[in-house]
Amino acid sequence: MKISIFGTGYVGLVTGASLASLGHEVLCVDVDEAKIMMLNEGKMPFFEPGLQELVELNRSKRRLQFTTHIEEGVRFGEVVFNCVGTPENEDGSCDLTYVFSVAEMVGRYATGYKVLINKSTVPPGTANRCMELIRSLNSGVVIDVVSNPEFLKQGNAVYDFNHPDKIVVGAKTSEAFHMLQKVYHGLLKMYMPLLETDWETAEMIKYANNSFLAMKISFINEMANICDRVGADVTIVAKAIGMDSRIGPKFLNAGIGYGGSCFRKDVRALIDTARSTGYRAYLLEETERLNERQKKMLVPQILEALRKVEGDTVTLWGLSFKPKTSDLRGASALVLMEELLCAGVGVKVYDPISVEDTRRLFGERVGLMYCTSLTDSVRESNVIVLVTEWDEFRNVNFAELGELMKTRILFDGRNIYDAQQVQEGGFTYYGLGRSSFGREENSFEEKNIGKKSLNKKVS
């Protein structure tokens, strides 16, 4: 099939390259000339494992092309994927300007039967509004609108596209369902048929999916906060409840909050959707509040630790919102960084991918030091805070790294370390929901004897 993809962001580029690998002829369209030029030169506008190789392979086989020509893009594809951005408005609602712009272009330039597929995450009612817009512009052409939400995890998107747990298709006609079967023919297996439904249900499935995962994360984070206060271990609590088949183990890893562009935006958009119908979604509102609070949860403990030692430098390991991506949107590290800088703390930051992107966002701030290696990041530091669980941070020699530091204190913001092994490296260890701050067998005072200043204040 000939397929057009509008939008070469995260969803559009992964979708386009993956569909080309299924044997389709794919034309990716974007109004950003610089981005299209970059892609035509074989460069990626963002980091995603395996994507560059997939793009290069399909470009070399002439199954994947890039252009800025809108009319050409509409007329090229039998189906047109709408993968443009849906940014968040100030009130939490979803900005559908770009989505409707693509629908308008399809209505304006289509000359024969087309299927417009909304791949971007959009609130219930969007497909219907797209159809109304198209009909108002071109009542003489037959166009089907389909809601086909994406379920891609950043850092694992190429695999997710090619090994989906579900393909959701919301449509109104048998012709549209048949076209989507042709699009995904190479992915469909006997045990994984398309889930066929209507527009509004398909749109709602995406929001319900992400909101439930966000709620699950906020739930286990709240359990971690309670565990800290009663002396329980949240890692064992999570393991136990995850054994219940009704709950499952995934997304029960306590940490300092979720980030990224999806969960936060989708939860807020669903809250707004509910509000527009006169209903208040209290559970979703609290999920969002808990997550924003969780991003700052370690700040008081870090400042308390610094008051007991000589020095006031904190090292943050990991800046992107999750491993294997350069995406900084909603990243917990940026919130933590800002809070510490405002408290007068010196902050050293290191990430395998996102240091320069962070520098472009924050600039040369007083007290902020950008590091190019793991060892450079801990030199003369007092505290390490693990924020993003990149593989590079999983297998470190704490005894050796500790020799470079002023004091050895580790806050494990993702609970990835074995506390005993870290303590054997001479560190005071603090994990979320694993021990009460300042109540460990080896206190800050014992481990940093001779280096502390009990009257010291962090300004």
JOFEN-V870530 format. One record per residue. RES is the residue in one small letter. PHI is phi in degrees with one decimal (* if undefined). NEAR is the number of other ideal C-beta (glycine too) atoms within 8 Angstrom. Layout:
res:RES phi:PHI near:NEAR
res:RES phi:PHI near:NEAR
//
This chain:
res:m phi:* near:9
res:k phi:-97.1 near:9
res:i phi:-129.1 near:16
res:s phi:-105.5 near:15
res:i phi:-121.1 near:16
res:f phi:-97.2 near:14
res:g phi:105.2 near:15
res:t phi:-113.7 near:16
res:g phi:-80.2 near:11
res:y phi:-57.2 near:12
res:v phi:-70.9 near:12
res:g phi:-63.4 near:17
res:l phi:-71.1 near:15
res:v phi:-63.4 near:14
res:t phi:-63.0 near:14
res:g phi:-62.7 near:16
res:a phi:-65.3 near:15
res:s phi:-71.1 near:12
res:l phi:-66.8 near:12
res:a phi:-62.9 near:14
res:s phi:-68.2 near:11
res:l phi:-82.3 near:10
res:g phi:103.1 near:6
res:h phi:-77.7 near:11
res:e phi:-89.5 near:8
res:v phi:-122.2 near:15
res:l phi:-117.8 near:15
res:c phi:-94.3 near:15
res:v phi:-120.1 near:15
res:d phi:-151.5 near:12
res:v phi:-81.6 near:5
res:d phi:-81.5 near:8
res:e phi:-62.6 near:7
res:a phi:-64.1 near:6
res:k phi:-67.4 near:10
res:i phi:-64.7 near:13
res:m phi:-62.4 near:8
res:m phi:-61.1 near:10
res:l phi:-66.4 near:15
res:n phi:-68.8 near:7
res:e phi:-92.5 near:6
res:g phi:83.1 near:8
res:k phi:-103.1 near:6
res:m phi:-97.9 near:11
res:p phi:-79.2 near:9
res:f phi:-157.8 near:9
res:f phi:-96.6 near:8
res:e phi:-150.4 near:14
res:p phi:-53.0 near:8
res:g phi:84.1 near:8
res:l phi:-73.3 near:13
res:q phi:-59.8 near:8
res:e phi:-63.5 near:7
res:l phi:-66.4 near:12
res:v phi:-64.1 near:14
res:e phi:-61.7 near:9
res:l phi:-60.9 near:9
res:n phi:-77.1 near:13
res:r phi:-66.5 near:11
res:s phi:-65.1 near:6
res:k phi:-93.6 near:8
res:r phi:60.6 near:6
res:r phi:-98.0 near:11
res:l phi:-134.9 near:13
res:q phi:-130.5 near:8
res:f phi:-132.8 near:11
res:t phi:-153.1 near:10
res:t phi:-107.0 near:9
res:h phi:-86.1 near:7
res:i phi:-64.1 near:10
res:e phi:-61.3 near:8
res:e phi:-60.5 near:10
res:g phi:-63.8 near:15
res:v phi:-65.5 near:15
res:r phi:-78.2 near:9
res:f phi:-69.2 near:8
res:g phi:-91.1 near:14
res:e phi:-68.6 near:9
res:v phi:-123.7 near:14
res:v phi:-123.3 near:16
res:f phi:-87.2 near:14
res:n phi:-96.3 near:15
res:c phi:-120.2 near:14
res:v phi:-76.9 near:13
res:g phi:-70.8 near:7
res:t phi:-128.0 near:12
res:p phi:-64.7 near:7
res:e phi:-90.5 near:11
res:n phi:-77.0 near:8
res:e phi:-60.1 near:4
res:d phi:-86.7 near:5
res:g phi:92.2 near:9
res:s phi:-73.3 near:9
res:c phi:-91.9 near:13
res:d phi:-82.7 near:9
res:l phi:-100.8 near:11
res:t phi:-54.7 near:6
res:y phi:-72.3 near:11
res:v phi:-61.6 near:15
res:f phi:-70.3 near:11
res:s phi:-63.5 near:9
res:v phi:-65.1 near:14
res:a phi:-58.6 near:14
res:e phi:-63.2 near:11
res:m phi:-65.2 near:13
res:v phi:-65.0 near:14
res:g phi:-62.0 near:15
res:r phi:-76.5 near:9
res:y phi:-108.9 near:10
res:a phi:-67.6 near:12
res:t phi:-117.5 near:5
res:g phi:-143.0 near:5
res:y phi:-62.0 near:9
res:k phi:-135.7 near:15
res:v phi:-119.0 near:14
res:l phi:-95.4 near:16
res:i phi:-108.9 near:13
res:n phi:-80.1 near:16
res:k phi:-93.4 near:12
res:s phi:-62.2 near:13
res:t phi:-76.3 near:13
res:v phi:-135.9 near:12
res:p phi:-72.4 near:12
res:p phi:-52.9 near:9
res:g phi:105.5 near:8
res:t phi:-69.3 near:14
res:a phi:-59.6 near:16
res:n phi:-62.5 near:10
res:r phi:-68.3 near:10
res:c phi:-63.4 near:15
res:m phi:-63.9 near:10
res:e phi:-61.7 near:8
res:l phi:-65.1 near:12
res:i phi:-63.4 near:15
res:r phi:-64.8 near:9
res:s phi:-70.0 near:7
res:l phi:-94.2 near:8
res:n phi:-151.3 near:10
res:s phi:-71.8 near:5
res:g phi:-88.8 near:3
res:v phi:-110.8 near:11
res:v phi:-93.6 near:5
res:i phi:-131.5 near:14
res:d phi:-99.2 near:14
res:v phi:-105.6 near:17
res:v phi:-128.1 near:15
res:s phi:-100.7 near:16
res:n phi:-135.9 near:13
res:p phi:-62.3 near:12
res:e phi:-93.4 near:10
res:f phi:-133.2 near:10
res:l phi:-99.4 near:11
res:k phi:-96.8 near:7
res:q phi:-61.8 near:12
res:g phi:92.3 near:10
res:n phi:-144.7 near:10
res:a phi:-67.9 near:13
res:v phi:-62.8 near:14
res:y phi:-63.4 near:8
res:d phi:-59.1 near:11
res:f phi:-63.9 near:11
res:n phi:-87.8 near:9
res:h phi:-135.1 near:6
res:p phi:-74.0 near:10
res:d phi:-86.8 near:5
res:k phi:-165.3 near:7
res:i phi:-124.9 near:12
res:v phi:-98.1 near:13
res:v phi:-129.3 near:15
res:g phi:-106.1 near:14
res:a phi:-151.0 near:14
res:k phi:-112.9 near:7
res:t phi:-127.9 near:7
res:s phi:-65.7 near:5
res:e phi:-62.9 near:8
res:a phi:-65.9 near:14
res:f phi:-60.2 near:12
res:h phi:-63.9 near:8
res:m phi:-63.5 near:13
res:l phi:-68.7 near:17
res:q phi:-63.6 near:10
res:k phi:-67.6 near:8
res:v phi:-60.1 near:12
res:y phi:-101.0 near:11
res:h phi:-51.1 near:8
res:g phi:-71.6 near:6
res:l phi:-100.8 near:10
res:l phi:-72.7 near:10
res:k phi:-130.6 near:5
res:m phi:-57.0 near:4
res:y phi:-87.2 near:3
res:m phi:-139.8 near:10
res:p phi:-74.3 near:5
res:l phi:-66.3 near:11
res:l phi:-91.0 near:9
res:e phi:-95.2 near:6
res:t phi:-153.5 near:9
res:d phi:-94.0 near:8
res:w phi:-57.3 near:14
res:e phi:-64.2 near:11
res:t phi:-68.4 near:9
res:a phi:-62.4 near:16
res:e phi:-64.0 near:18
res:m phi:-69.6 near:9
res:i phi:-57.3 near:12
res:k phi:-61.5 near:14
res:y phi:-66.0 near:15
res:a phi:-64.5 near:9
res:n phi:-59.5 near:9
res:n phi:-70.1 near:13
res:s phi:-67.2 near:14
res:f phi:-65.9 near:8
res:l phi:-63.9 near:10
res:a phi:-62.1 near:16
res:m phi:-63.1 near:11
res:k phi:-65.2 near:10
res:i phi:-65.8 near:14
res:s phi:-63.5 near:14
res:f phi:-63.1 near:8
res:i phi:-69.7 near:14
res:n phi:-66.3 near:17
res:e phi:-66.2 near:9
res:m phi:-63.0 near:13
res:a phi:-62.5 near:13
res:n phi:-63.4 near:12
res:i phi:-71.4 near:10
res:c phi:-57.3 near:14
res:d phi:-58.0 near:12
res:r phi:-87.2 near:7
res:v phi:-108.3 near:6
res:g phi:83.1 near:7
res:a phi:-95.7 near:9
res:d phi:-110.6 near:9
res:v phi:-66.3 near:15
res:t phi:-65.3 near:11
res:i phi:-75.3 near:8
res:v phi:-58.1 near:12
res:a phi:-64.3 near:14
res:k phi:-61.3 near:9
res:a phi:-67.4 near:7
res:i phi:-70.8 near:9
res:g phi:-68.6 near:11
res:m phi:-74.3 near:7
res:d phi:-74.2 near:7
res:s phi:-62.4 near:5
res:r phi:-76.6 near:4
res:i phi:-109.0 near:8
res:g phi:81.2 near:8
res:p phi:-84.4 near:8
res:k phi:-73.2 near:5
res:f phi:64.4 near:7
res:l phi:-117.1 near:12
res:n phi:-97.8 near:8
res:a phi:-65.3 near:13
res:g phi:-166.7 near:13
res:i phi:-100.5 near:13
res:g phi:99.5 near:13
res:y phi:-88.5 near:13
res:g phi:-132.8 near:12
res:g phi:88.8 near:13
res:s phi:-91.0 near:8
res:c phi:-91.3 near:8
res:f phi:-58.4 near:15
res:r phi:-60.1 near:15
res:k phi:-66.0 near:13
res:d phi:-72.1 near:14
res:v phi:-61.5 near:14
res:r phi:-66.5 near:12
res:a phi:-67.5 near:15
res:l phi:-70.8 near:14
res:i phi:-58.8 near:13
res:d phi:-67.0 near:13
res:t phi:-61.1 near:11
res:a phi:-61.7 near:11
res:r phi:-61.2 near:10
res:s phi:-66.2 near:6
res:t phi:-97.1 near:6
res:g phi:89.9 near:4
res:y phi:-114.0 near:6
res:r phi:-106.0 near:6
res:a phi:-92.4 near:10
res:y phi:-60.8 near:6
res:l phi:-62.8 near:7
res:l phi:-68.5 near:13
res:e phi:-59.8 near:10
res:e phi:-71.0 near:9
res:t phi:-57.0 near:13
res:e phi:-67.4 near:13
res:r phi:-62.5 near:8
res:l phi:-60.4 near:11
res:n phi:-66.8 near:16
res:e phi:-65.9 near:9
res:r phi:-67.1 near:8
res:q phi:-63.3 near:14
res:k phi:-62.9 near:12
res:k phi:-104.5 near:10
res:m phi:-60.9 near:11
res:l phi:-82.1 near:12
res:v phi:-57.3 near:11
res:p phi:-59.6 near:6
res:q phi:-67.8 near:10
res:i phi:-63.9 near:14
res:l phi:-64.6 near:11
res:e phi:-63.9 near:10
res:a phi:-63.1 near:15
res:l phi:-67.6 near:15
res:r phi:-65.8 near:11
res:k phi:-101.5 near:12
res:v phi:-135.5 near:15
res:e phi:-87.6 near:8
res:g phi:119.0 near:10
res:d phi:-147.9 near:9
res:t phi:-116.4 near:13
res:v phi:-118.4 near:16
res:t phi:-103.6 near:15
res:l phi:-103.0 near:14
res:w phi:-98.2 near:14
res:g phi:98.7 near:14
res:l phi:-121.2 near:16
res:s phi:-63.3 near:15
res:f phi:-69.0 near:14
res:k phi:-156.9 near:11
res:p phi:-65.9 near:10
res:k phi:66.2 near:10
res:t phi:-148.3 near:13
res:s phi:-96.7 near:9
res:d phi:-72.0 near:13
res:l phi:-103.0 near:12
res:r phi:-64.3 near:8
res:g phi:69.1 near:10
res:a phi:-65.1 near:14
res:s phi:-61.7 near:17
res:a phi:-59.8 near:15
res:l phi:-70.2 near:12
res:v phi:-66.7 near:11
res:l phi:-61.8 near:16
res:m phi:-60.1 near:13
res:e phi:-63.7 near:8
res:e phi:-61.7 near:10
res:l phi:-69.8 near:12
res:l phi:-62.5 near:13
res:c phi:-66.2 near:6
res:a phi:-85.1 near:10
res:g phi:84.9 near:8
res:v phi:-89.8 near:14
res:g phi:-77.1 near:8
res:v phi:-123.9 near:14
res:k phi:-105.9 near:13
res:v phi:-123.4 near:16
res:y phi:-146.1 near:15
res:d phi:-149.6 near:14
res:p phi:-60.4 near:5
res:i phi:-124.1 near:9
res:s phi:-101.4 near:11
res:v phi:-63.9 near:13
res:e phi:-69.0 near:6
res:d phi:-62.9 near:11
res:t phi:-67.2 near:14
res:r phi:-61.3 near:10
res:r phi:-66.5 near:7
res:l phi:-78.1 near:8
res:f phi:-99.3 near:9
res:g phi:68.3 near:6
res:e phi:-92.4 near:4
res:r phi:-80.7 near:7
res:v phi:-62.9 near:4
res:g phi:89.0 near:9
res:l phi:-103.6 near:11
res:m phi:-122.0 near:8
res:y phi:-91.9 near:8
res:c phi:-115.7 near:11
res:t phi:-106.4 near:6
res:s phi:-150.4 near:7
res:l phi:-64.6 near:11
res:t phi:-67.3 near:8
res:d phi:-62.1 near:9
res:s phi:-70.2 near:13
res:v phi:-100.7 near:12
res:r phi:-62.5 near:8
res:e phi:64.0 near:7
res:s phi:-91.4 near:15
res:n phi:-100.8 near:13
res:v phi:-136.5 near:14
res:i phi:-106.7 near:13
res:v phi:-120.0 near:14
res:l phi:-78.7 near:15
res:v phi:-108.2 near:13
res:t phi:-121.1 near:17
res:e phi:-85.4 near:9
res:w phi:-61.4 near:12
res:d phi:-57.5 near:6
res:e phi:-58.7 near:7
res:f phi:-90.6 near:12
res:r phi:-81.5 near:8
res:n phi:-119.8 near:3
res:v phi:-114.5 near:8
res:n phi:-91.9 near:6
res:f phi:-66.9 near:14
res:a phi:-62.5 near:9
res:e phi:-71.1 near:7
res:l phi:-63.1 near:14
res:g phi:-60.2 near:11
res:e phi:-65.1 near:6
res:l phi:-88.5 near:10
res:m phi:-99.0 near:13
res:k phi:-74.1 near:10
res:t phi:-139.3 near:12
res:r phi:-110.8 near:12
res:i phi:-132.3 near:15
res:l phi:-126.5 near:15
res:f phi:-105.3 near:13
res:d phi:-93.3 near:14
res:g phi:-73.6 near:12
res:r phi:-128.1 near:11
res:n phi:54.4 near:14
res:i phi:-97.4 near:8
res:y phi:-101.8 near:11
res:d phi:-81.5 near:5
res:a phi:-56.8 near:10
res:q phi:-64.2 near:6
res:q phi:-64.5 near:9
res:v phi:-66.2 near:13
res:q phi:-66.1 near:11
res:e phi:-66.0 near:8
res:g phi:-83.1 near:12
res:g phi:89.3 near:9
res:f phi:-97.6 near:12
res:t phi:-81.8 near:14
res:y phi:-110.8 near:12
res:y phi:-135.5 near:13
res:g phi:-115.4 near:11
res:l phi:-74.0 near:16
res:g phi:72.2 near:16
res:r phi:-117.1 near:14
res:s phi:-166.8 near:12
res:s phi:-78.2 near:8
res:f phi:-59.7 near:8
res:g phi:80.3 near:7
res:r phi:-111.4 near:7
res:e phi:-66.6 near:10
res:e phi:-57.1 near:3
res:n phi:-106.0 near:7
res:s phi:-78.6 near:10
res:f phi:-57.6 near:12
res:e phi:-62.8 near:8
res:e phi:-69.6 near:7
res:k phi:-78.0 near:13
res:n phi:-117.3 near:14
res:i phi:-58.2 near:7
res:g phi:87.2 near:4
res:k phi:-115.5 near:8
res:k phi:-96.9 near:12
res:s phi:-135.7 near:8
res:l phi:-63.3 near:6
res:n phi:-91.9 near:4
res:k phi:-67.0 near:10
res:k phi:-117.1 near:5
res:v phi:-89.6 near:10
res:s phi:-89.3 near:4
//
